[in-house]
Amino acid sequence: MRSILLRPRVVFWCALILITVAGFAIRNYDITSVPSGLYPDEAMNGVDAIQANESGNYRLFYPNNYGREGLFINLQAFAVKAFGNNVPALKLWSEVFGALAVLGTGLLAWEVFRSRYAAIAASFLVATSFWAINFSRIGFRAIMVPFLLSFTFYFFFRGLRTGKIFPFIPSGFLFGLGLHTYVAYRLAPLILILFFPFLLLSYTSFLRRFWKHGLVFILFAGLAAAPMLYDFVKHPEIFSSRSAAVSILSPEINKGNFWGTFGKTLGLSLIKYNFVGDQNWRHNYPPYPILDPIVGTLFLAGFLFSIGMFVRILVKRIRFGRVDSELATHAFLLAGFFTMLAPEFLTEEGLPHALRSIGTQPFVFLFATIPLVFLFRRLGKSKGGTKVAFASFLFLTLVGSAGFNIVKYFVYYRQNPNQHNAFDERTTNMAAYLNSLPGGIHKYVVPNGGGQMIDNGLPITAQPIVFLTHGKTENLEFLAPDSVIKSPAVIIAMRPDQSILENLRRFVPDAYETTIDLHPGFGTDFRAIVIPEQPTESSEN
């Protein structure tokens, strides 16, 4: 029994599963406290999920909030139905897909580099990355993209290596399923378009050997994508999105200088990994890059090495006709990276933008794994004290990177007031306060927070309160011009407005204002107007 447990294959799978489980634990730990609030875009998913559960209408595409693909929201709906309308339920699938991306990237590294050390290293880097951890704890549908890409190409490369048709079934299906996830995924077919010529150059008689495999891939990709494609044909207006308004292809954006704008946006998109990161506190810890110094250095080294090897092998293929499957490896990494970076550099708004480029995650960590593969091979050739010292250095380096990111997220990011404000903790606290009030108190919310209007008649900024209070508190009403205020009551304005209290006191002289601060020290306090019980009700608001 002991000899079986010590077999390299068993040790490898145990290590990979252990890292994946650890990745999920990191993503799940204290999920109600950090991020510190429920951002309106997350809450909008939750509100649509509640409506889907109540109506039984689970959509392929939800039109609210500029339109969102429905797969992730429908999964959130099932979690809300099972566990209630709360933060852990809404974020459960983000944690799951974030952890599965840990496993998927490791498996993809195994196939691409044919090294178990590479697989373990790649999965470890994803599991402990601040960038990956952060988006795995936010209820955004984009978190499905790294998961789908990593498993799609794991099965794809496995099929190429073994020559078997079966791996192209899950590969194609997962690839097509991506169309149901996030708008940035719509560019993913470009990976295959760019990659295909180099497959022809990297494998002898590629078309003759793999044409059946390719048809199977296309068939299952088409089956998975068909419902959304049909919806696009039936409702072409949903195919367009807000990205069209910020695209650098628009003369209004590039001001007649496309190439100058392109150079700027591409540069900003690239520097976020190593130099200046996303300045949005929901996406990153500004102003720092999205990769820590260790992983950032590994990524840059692997990226430059991959470009060099790609050019070198391609030149040999053209000049001497030398067939080398490593050409396909580097072509894939570069095609995947730049394709999934395109949703960022083809827009101008808010750059650098770590969310739009979330599809680059598998490729970034594969690039970062390349130098580690080299170091692991050097380690295997070392002996005695040199080997121990080398192994200790590698171990401490990776542990140091993990510790840096985990402390950065759970200590410094957690305590930073900018993070609390970015996730609109004030509104989350309003919902918690309303839920804590006795049922006999009438509760009124003034929805004056602004933002896009939603089909429930309220702005996007009010959706966290809608989601978190649904079915949990009695006598709650969003104030409208024809509302009748009853006492005893509490009135909360989402945006401070002193005129509300001044107007109210003309009819209810004993109304007063109080400060509610559920999380002192972070600037997330708000004002509540209290109306004691009146002998007669006021009909003014």
Order of alpha helices (4+ residues) and beta strands (2+ residues): alpha-alpha-alpha-beta-beta-alpha-alpha-alpha-alpha-alpha-alpha-alpha-alpha-alpha-alpha-alpha-alpha-alpha-alpha-alpha-alpha-beta-alpha-beta-beta-alpha-beta-beta
